[in-house]
Amino acid sequence: MATEQKSDEIDLLELFKNIGNWFVSIFNNIIRIIVYFFLIIFKKLLYLIGFVFLGCVIGYFIFFVTDDCYETEAILTTNSVSNSDLISYINKLNNNNNYLLLSTLLKLDTSITKNIKNIKASWIIDQNKDGIGNFVDYDDEMNINDTSYNRLKSRYNVRIIIYDTTIVNDVRNGLLNYINSNEYFNNVNNIKIHNYKDLIIRTEKEIFVLDSLKELNYFSNPKYTSAKNNELLFINEKTIKLFHPDLIKLIKENQNYKRYLQLYPDITTIIDDFSVPKRVTLSVFGSLIKYAIYLFIFGVVILIFIDKRKSISEIIKKYS
């Protein structure tokens, strides 16, 4: 029994030793790779400088042949149809790279639409579930089944990327024309307007009736009533119904209906208008740095491949 226990202890120690050796070997291999990487850089420094210089030349060239892009965005509210319907409808504009077709859809001149690179509608995400948007899901990465956050139901973001900063207002008006030209959206919005007008008329009638009852109850009827019972006269004070709470409630409802129709008569309303466009393309320095890094990494990979070409060739022959 003691022998078996001792054997188990030896096996356990051997296991821990092997695990430790495995970690040590991984660490040593990482160190070797790092050392080899720096040796390649040191030995082939002139070649890498050449790759970096080539990257700078490419970055400089790309900067001057690429048109400058600017982006601006706005926050809008949906008044009649759902957010998903409006976002989907707006994003159909990006399925057409034809600026002639875009000109027809937005009812804008082709001199304007050819300077539009992208129009994108996105959900606004409420991360804290407090009804306040925290960020915009520009890339549609948020999972709709994730319950850790909410999408705002009545507001959405629209971002436009353009080549000319002077066309912002034209694109804005064109986008609103595109939305307002949808027959289904218009029908839903007209029904909404009709319903609100009907509610306004009904509440005004109710207010008039209540106001009349109040006058009748307060000023026309006597405050006291009398009753006879076997020659005895009882004088009772009449209970007066108060109409003020109901009247004030109806007045507030009527005001809210009128306010809503005045503020949100259209299919969608711009809450926060398009901001001053900001440049999204890189500066000269940024372009140089970007492509210099790309060519540096590419150069290191090429030099490692050349240095290890014999080993790579043997591996290919072995498994071919």
HELIX and SHEET records of a PDB file:
HELIX    1   1 ALA A    2  LYS A   43  1                                  42    
HELIX    2   2 LEU A   45  VAL A   65  1                                  21    
HELIX    3   3 ASN A   83  ASN A   91  1                                   9    
HELIX    4   4 LYS A   92  ASN A   95  5                                   4    
HELIX    5   5 TYR A   99  LEU A  106  1                                   8    
HELIX    6   6 THR A  110  THR A  113  1                                   4    
HELIX    7   7 THR A  165  ILE A  167  5                                   3    
HELIX    8   8 VAL A  168  ASN A  180  1                                  13    
HELIX    9   9 GLU A  183  GLU A  215  1                                  33    
HELIX   10  10 LEU A  216  SER A  220  3                                   5    
HELIX   11  11 HIS A  244  LEU A  263  1                                  20    
HELIX   12  12 VAL A  284  ASP A  307  1                                  24    
HELIX   13  13 ARG A  309  TYR A  319  1                                  11    
SHEET    1   A 5 PHE A 135  VAL A 136  0                                        
SHEET    2   A 5 ILE A 116  ASP A 126 -1                                        
SHEET    3   A 5 ASN A 150  ILE A 162 -1                                        
SHEET    4   A 5 TYR A  70  THR A  78 -1                                        
SHEET    5   A 5 THR A 268  ASP A 272 -1                                        
SHEET    1   B 5 PHE A 135  VAL A 136  0                                        
SHEET    2   B 5 ILE A 116  ASP A 126 -1                                        
SHEET    3   B 5 ASN A 150  ILE A 162 -1                                        
SHEET    4   B 5 TYR A  70  THR A  78 -1                                        
SHEET    5   B 5 LYS A 278  ARG A 279 -1                                        
SHEET    1   C 2 TYR A 224  ASN A 229  0                                        
SHEET    2   C 2 LEU A 232  GLU A 237 -1                                        
END                                                                             
